[in-house]
Amino acid sequence: PIYTQSLGVSNLAPGAQSVLNFPAFTPAAGQYYDLTATTQLVGDSDASNDGTTGDFTTYFDNHVPLGMLFTNSGCGPCVQANQALDAYIPTQGNQVALLRVHTWWPYAGDIMYTANVAQAQALVAEFDVSAVPDFWLDTSWHTDYAGSAIVAAFNTGKTWKSPMHLGLQWNNDTDQLTTVVN
């Protein structure tokens, strides 16, 4: 363990609470901590409820949520999600990242799909997509595809803290994306 300390509480009535402060503990920046607390109560008849666990983080870098919208140019229900993202993404700078994956259904002639067949098929298989629109944020599936719900999911994701700094740089001349992880 990184830190261990015992504190005592006496005369605590049933159902009452007591706040304990652990003054010697100073968490270091950039760490995850798992906490375990146990009690040793005199005359306790139910020892199974004497412990609890929790965790917290001291990471401070902002998280850049990665959204993946599975879509198709022939998909009527995809229009709202695409329009909302068309309005939202340009206003976010480097705060969010979006990957649109065009599928081969309902319209097999989708030019974005036909330009990226292998990549689209690999991602559809990896995420087990069977209908469009389909939206994932940081590899978690979201069931609400309304444009406002997708924007809300991105905004929530921006509040999370990250254990690393991820930089993305696009080179128009070579069509290459460089990712830098610190």
N, C-alpha and C positions, 0 to 999 in steps of 0.2 A: 504493500500500500504506500501511496505517496504521503498520506496524512492520516493519523489516528488520534482521536481525542475522546475522552469520556466526560460527560457532564451529568450531574445529578439533579433530580427534581424530587422534592419530598412533599407529602401531603396533597397530592393531586386527586381531586374528587372524581368519581366516575362521570364520564362524559365531558370533563373539563379539558382545556388545552393549555399548553405552556410553550412559549417561544424560547428557543435556545439559540444563543449566539456563540459561534466558534471563533474567537478572536485571533487565534494563531494561524488560521488558514487564509492564505493569499493565493488565489488561482493565477496561474501564468497564462499570458495571452497565447492564443493559438493551440489550445488543448481541448479535448473532450474529457469530461469527468463522469465517472459512474459513482453514484452515492449509494451507500447502504446504511440504514439506521436500524438498530434493534433496541428492544427494551428488555429490562429484567425486572419485572414487577413482583413484589412480595405477595405471595398468595394468589398469583395469577392462575385461573382455572382453564384458560384457553391460550396455550403457548403458540398456537398456529397464527395468531394475529399480531405477533410481537415484532415483526420486521417489515420493512418496506425498502424499495429501491427507487432510484430516480437517476436522471442524468442532466447535465447542462453543458453548454459550450462556451468557450471564450474566444471563438473565432469572430473576427470583426470585418473581414472583407465582404462586400456585397456579393450576393449570388446573382448570376446571369442565367435566368431560366431559359431552357431550350424547349421550344414548342415544335411539334411535328403535326402538320395538318395533312391528312391523306385526302386527296381531292381529285376531281376530274372535270374537264371543261364541259362535259355533257351532263353534269350533275346539277339539277335545279336546287336542291337543298344546300349545296355547297356555296351558292352565291353569297348568302348572308355572311357566312364565316369569312370568305375571301374578301368581301368588301370591308368588313370590320377590320381585318388585319391590314388591308391596303391603307386604311386611314390611320391605324394605330402604330404599326411598326416604324414608319419613317419618323415619328415623333420621339422614338425611344433611344436613338443613338446606339451606344454599346450596352444598354441596360438589359436588352432581351435579344434572343436569337430565334429565328424561325426557319424551319425546313419544310417546304411544301413538297409532298410526294404525290405525283400524279399517277393514278392507276389506269388500268386498261379497261375498266368498266365504269359507267355504263356506255361510254363512247370509246371505241378502240382506236379512233383516229386522233386522240388528244396529242397535240404536237409536243407538249412537254414530256409526256410519257414516251412517245416514240423516240425522243432524243436521249432518253435515259432508261432504257428497258431493264438492263441488268441491275442497276441501282434500285429502281422502283420495285422490281420483283423481290429483291433481297430484303428490302425494308418491309414490304407487305408480309412476307413470310415470317420475318423476325418478330413482328408485332401482331401477327395473326389477324390482320385486317380483313374483314369480309364484307364491308359496306363503307360507302363514303357519304357524307363527310365522317371522318374519324379523327379525333384530336387527342394527342398525348402531350403532357408537360413533364419534362424530366423523367421520362419512361413510366409515368403513371397515367393510366387511361382516364379520360374525362368523358362522361356520358352526355353532357350538355354541349351541343355544338353551336348554340346561338352565339352570334358575334359578341354580344355583351358578356356572356359567360366566359368566353375565351379570353377576352381582355381582362376580366376580373381575375382569372386564373393566373395570367401573366403578372398582374399587379401584386397578387399574393406571393407569387414566387420571388419577386424582387425584394420582399421583406426578409427572406431567409438569409442566413449568414453562411459563408463558404469557407471550407478549410484550405482553399488554395485560390490563387489568382490565375484566371484563364484569360489569355489575350488572343484575339482573332484578327488576322490581317489578310485582306483579300488583295491579290495582285491581278489587275485587269489585263495586263499584257500577257501573262502566262495562264490565266484562269486557274490560279492555285490559291488555296486557302492555307495559311500557315497558322498553326496553333502553338501558343507559348504557354507553358504551365510553370508557375512559380509556387 
